């Protein structure tokens, strides 16, 4: 969640109300956003509350206050502050996007999707909402819709690896492998072998039956931990099973689940191994 909050803080530069803003309020909001991005929630709250005190119609400050509450897990407080920001200026994408983050935290993904779409209706170039909408569509297996969103993301935010990686994955699951491979090569030419793309390269090698090469490609990613490290271990398990090393596959599966018990490829691999 912290990463999503930071993305929003950095992209929400001009979320202000319609009234003129005192320079001191703007400075306090900027400093509060920086403290939020750094994880200093107490300092962020103090600065943002002062910004609102200087101007109670300061939309961005209300949104950032809502994000502080969201980071603390104070969901009702977050909803109040975010809805306040939206009521002051519904023609800005950030309040809608932030409400989407709130609904994701609550587990209401349909509501989150609604808010992300509302943000994009206001500003089709608001890349954070575009990325999150694509991710939710992919998760609920609306793969063609996800592909469309990631494709648009590569246009509105070509500097974002997320759009390119999401597009590669969407094309892959739609069995458009040639297009997927071409998109991956274009992304590598733009970004180099960054971790998200290396993971896709490793998977590409496994699809082609190059199991040893694929494991070698994926191995450095296991040191990263988190979702990416778990995914790398899971695909290494697939590589080992592909070359007949069931015990090695089990070890890799255990490593993946030790990082993320819900890792989907590891779950599939575990079920495959159990059926043997």
C-alpha positions as CSV (number, residue, x, y, z in Angstrom):
1,X,0.0,0.0,0.0
2,X,2.8,2.4,0.8
3,X,4.0,2.3,-2.8
4,X,0.5,3.2,-4.1
5,X,0.3,6.1,-1.7
6,X,3.7,7.5,-2.8
7,X,2.7,7.2,-6.4
8,X,-0.4,9.2,-5.7
9,X,1.4,11.8,-3.6
10,X,4.0,12.4,-6.4
11,X,1.4,12.5,-9.2
12,X,-1.1,14.8,-7.4
13,X,0.7,18.1,-7.9
14,X,-2.1,20.5,-8.5
15,X,-5.1,19.1,-6.5
16,X,-6.3,22.4,-5.1
17,X,-9.7,23.8,-4.4
18,X,-11.1,26.7,-6.4
19,X,-10.3,29.4,-3.8
20,X,-6.9,31.1,-3.9
21,X,-4.4,29.4,-1.7
22,X,-2.1,31.1,0.7
23,X,1.6,30.3,-0.1
24,X,2.0,29.0,3.5
25,X,-0.7,26.4,2.9
26,X,0.9,25.2,-0.3
27,X,4.2,24.9,1.4
28,X,2.7,23.0,4.3
29,X,0.9,20.6,1.9
30,X,4.1,20.0,-0.1
31,X,6.1,19.3,3.1
32,X,3.3,17.1,4.4
33,X,3.2,15.1,1.2
34,X,6.9,14.6,1.4
35,X,6.6,13.4,5.0
36,X,3.9,11.0,4.0
37,X,6.0,9.6,1.2
38,X,8.8,9.1,3.7
39,X,6.5,7.3,6.1
40,X,6.6,10.0,8.8
41,X,2.8,10.0,9.4
42,X,2.8,12.2,12.5
43,X,4.8,15.0,10.8
44,X,2.6,14.6,7.7
45,X,-0.6,14.9,9.7
46,X,0.6,18.0,11.6
47,X,1.6,19.8,8.4
48,X,-1.5,18.8,6.4
49,X,-3.8,19.7,9.2
50,X,-2.2,23.2,9.3
51,X,-2.6,23.5,5.5
52,X,-6.3,22.8,5.9
53,X,-6.5,25.3,8.7
54,X,-5.0,27.9,6.4
55,X,-7.6,27.1,3.8
56,X,-10.4,24.6,4.5
57,X,-11.1,24.3,0.8
58,X,-7.6,22.9,0.0
59,X,-8.5,19.8,-1.9
60,X,-5.0,18.3,-2.1
61,X,-4.5,18.7,1.6
62,X,-7.7,16.9,2.4
63,X,-6.7,14.1,0.0
64,X,-3.3,13.7,1.6
65,X,-4.9,13.8,5.1
66,X,-7.1,10.9,4.0
67,X,-4.0,9.0,2.8
68,X,-2.4,9.5,6.2
69,X,-5.4,7.9,7.8
70,X,-5.5,5.1,5.2
71,X,-1.9,4.3,5.9
72,X,-2.7,4.1,9.6
73,X,-5.7,1.8,9.0
74,X,-8.2,4.4,10.1
75,X,-10.6,3.7,7.3
76,X,-13.6,5.7,8.5
77,X,-11.4,8.8,9.0
78,X,-9.8,8.2,5.6
79,X,-13.3,8.1,4.0
80,X,-14.3,11.3,5.6
81,X,-11.3,13.2,4.5
82,X,-11.2,11.8,1.0
83,X,-14.9,12.4,0.4
84,X,-14.4,16.0,1.7
85,X,-11.7,16.5,-0.9
86,X,-13.9,15.0,-3.6
87,X,-16.8,17.3,-2.6
88,X,-14.6,20.4,-2.9
89,X,-13.6,19.5,-6.4
90,X,-15.0,16.4,-8.1
91,X,-13.3,17.5,-11.4
92,X,-9.9,16.3,-10.1
93,X,-8.8,12.7,-10.4
94,X,-6.9,12.3,-7.2
95,X,-9.9,12.2,-4.7
96,X,-11.5,9.5,-6.9
97,X,-8.3,7.5,-7.1
98,X,-7.7,7.7,-3.4
99,X,-11.2,6.4,-2.7
100,X,-10.3,3.5,-5.0
101,X,-7.3,2.8,-2.7
102,X,-9.6,2.9,0.3
103,X,-12.1,0.4,-1.2
104,X,-9.2,-1.9,-2.2
105,X,-8.1,-1.9,1.5
106,X,-11.6,-2.8,2.5
107,X,-11.7,-5.6,-0.1
108,X,-14.5,-4.1,-2.2
109,X,-12.8,-4.4,-5.6
110,X,-15.9,-3.5,-7.6
111,X,-16.2,-0.2,-5.8
112,X,-12.4,0.4,-6.2
113,X,-12.8,-0.2,-10.0
114,X,-15.7,2.3,-10.0
115,X,-13.5,5.0,-8.4
116,X,-10.6,4.3,-10.7
117,X,-12.9,4.7,-13.7
118,X,-14.2,7.9,-12.2
119,X,-10.7,9.3,-12.0
120,X,-10.0,8.4,-15.6
121,X,-13.3,10.0,-16.7
122,X,-12.0,13.2,-15.2
123,X,-8.4,12.8,-16.5
124,X,-7.7,9.9,-19.0
125,X,-4.0,10.6,-18.4
126,X,-4.0,9.9,-14.7
127,X,-1.6,6.9,-14.9
128,X,-2.0,5.6,-11.3
129,X,-5.7,4.9,-11.8
130,X,-5.0,3.4,-15.3
131,X,-2.4,1.0,-13.8
132,X,-4.7,0.0,-10.9
133,X,-7.7,-0.5,-13.1
134,X,-5.6,-2.7,-15.4
135,X,-4.4,-4.7,-12.4
136,X,-7.9,-5.3,-11.1
137,X,-9.3,-6.3,-14.5
138,X,-6.4,-8.8,-14.9
139,X,-7.0,-10.2,-11.4
140,X,-10.7,-10.9,-12.2
141,X,-9.7,-12.5,-15.5
142,X,-11.1,-9.7,-17.7
143,X,-7.9,-10.1,-19.8
144,X,-9.0,-8.3,-23.0
145,X,-10.1,-5.3,-20.9
146,X,-6.9,-5.4,-18.9
147,X,-4.9,-5.5,-22.2
148,X,-6.7,-2.4,-23.4
149,X,-5.9,-0.5,-20.2
150,X,-2.3,-1.5,-20.1
151,X,-1.9,-0.6,-23.8
152,X,-3.3,2.9,-23.0
153,X,-1.0,3.1,-20.1
154,X,2.0,2.7,-22.4
155,X,0.8,5.8,-24.2
156,X,-0.1,8.1,-21.2
157,X,2.9,7.0,-19.2
158,X,5.5,5.4,-21.5
159,X,8.1,5.8,-18.8
160,X,6.3,3.3,-16.5
161,X,7.4,-0.3,-16.7
162,X,4.1,-1.4,-15.2
163,X,2.2,-0.6,-18.4
164,X,4.6,-2.6,-20.6
165,X,4.8,-5.5,-18.2
166,X,1.0,-5.7,-17.8
167,X,0.6,-5.6,-21.6
168,X,3.0,-8.4,-22.1
169,X,1.2,-10.6,-19.5
170,X,-2.2,-9.8,-20.9
171,X,-1.2,-10.7,-24.4
172,X,0.4,-13.9,-23.1
173,X,-2.7,-15.1,-21.3
174,X,-4.8,-14.2,-24.4
175,X,-2.5,-16.6,-26.3
176,X,-1.1,-13.8,-28.5
177,X,2.4,-15.0,-27.9
178,X,4.0,-13.4,-30.9
179,X,2.7,-10.0,-29.9
180,X,3.7,-10.6,-26.3
181,X,7.3,-11.4,-27.3
182,X,7.5,-8.3,-29.6
183,X,6.2,-6.1,-26.8
184,X,8.7,-7.6,-24.3
185,X,11.5,-6.8,-26.7
186,X,10.3,-3.2,-27.2
187,X,10.1,-2.8,-23.4
188,X,13.7,-4.2,-22.9
189,X,15.0,-1.9,-25.6
190,X,13.4,1.0,-23.6
191,X,14.2,0.0,-20.0
192,X,16.9,-2.6,-20.2
193,X,16.7,-5.7,-18.1
194,X,14.9,-4.3,-15.1
195,X,13.5,-6.9,-12.6
196,X,9.9,-6.9,-13.8
197,X,11.0,-7.6,-17.4
198,X,13.7,-10.1,-16.3
199,X,10.9,-12.1,-14.7
200,X,9.0,-12.1,-18.0
201,X,12.1,-13.1,-19.9
202,X,12.6,-16.1,-17.6
203,X,9.0,-17.1,-18.2
204,X,9.5,-16.7,-21.9
205,X,12.5,-19.1,-21.8
206,X,10.5,-21.7,-19.8
207,X,7.7,-21.6,-22.5
208,X,10.4,-22.4,-25.1
209,X,11.6,-25.4,-23.0
210,X,14.9,-23.7,-22.0
211,X,14.5,-24.8,-18.4
212,X,18.1,-24.4,-17.2
213,X,18.5,-21.0,-18.9
214,X,15.2,-19.9,-17.4
215,X,16.2,-20.9,-13.9
216,X,19.5,-19.0,-14.4
217,X,17.7,-15.9,-15.5
218,X,15.3,-16.0,-12.6
219,X,17.7,-16.9,-9.8
220,X,18.9,-13.3,-9.1
221,X,15.3,-12.2,-8.5
222,X,14.9,-14.6,-5.6
223,X,17.1,-12.3,-3.5
224,X,14.6,-9.4,-3.8
225,X,11.9,-10.9,-1.6
226,X,8.3,-9.7,-1.7
227,X,6.0,-10.6,-4.5
228,X,8.7,-10.6,-7.2
229,X,10.9,-12.9,-5.2
230,X,8.1,-15.3,-4.5
231,X,7.1,-15.4,-8.2
232,X,10.7,-16.0,-9.2
233,X,10.9,-19.0,-6.8
234,X,7.6,-20.4,-8.1
235,X,8.7,-20.2,-11.8
236,X,12.0,-21.8,-10.8
237,X,10.0,-24.6,-9.4
238,X,8.2,-24.9,-12.8
239,X,11.6,-25.0,-14.5
240,X,12.9,-27.8,-12.2
241,X,9.7,-29.8,-12.7
242,X,10.0,-29.3,-16.5
243,X,13.4,-31.1,-16.4
244,X,12.2,-33.8,-14.1
245,X,13.6,-32.6,-10.8
246,X,10.5,-33.0,-8.6
247,X,12.4,-32.7,-5.3
248,X,14.0,-29.5,-6.5
249,X,10.6,-28.2,-7.6
250,X,9.2,-28.9,-4.1
251,X,12.0,-26.9,-2.5
252,X,11.4,-24.0,-4.8
253,X,7.7,-24.1,-4.1
254,X,8.4,-24.0,-0.4
255,X,10.7,-21.0,-0.8
256,X,8.0,-19.2,-2.8
257,X,5.3,-19.9,-0.2
258,X,7.6,-18.9,2.7
259,X,7.6,-15.4,1.1
260,X,4.0,-15.4,0.0
261,X,1.6,-18.2,0.9
262,X,-0.9,-17.0,-1.7
263,X,1.5,-17.0,-4.6
264,X,-0.7,-18.4,-7.4
265,X,2.0,-20.2,-9.5
266,X,3.4,-21.8,-6.4
267,X,-0.1,-23.0,-5.4
268,X,-0.6,-24.5,-8.9
269,X,2.8,-26.1,-8.7
270,X,2.0,-27.6,-5.3
271,X,-1.2,-29.1,-6.5
272,X,0.7,-30.6,-9.5
273,X,3.3,-32.1,-7.3
274,X,0.7,-33.5,-4.9
275,X,-1.0,-35.3,-7.8
276,X,2.1,-37.2,-8.7
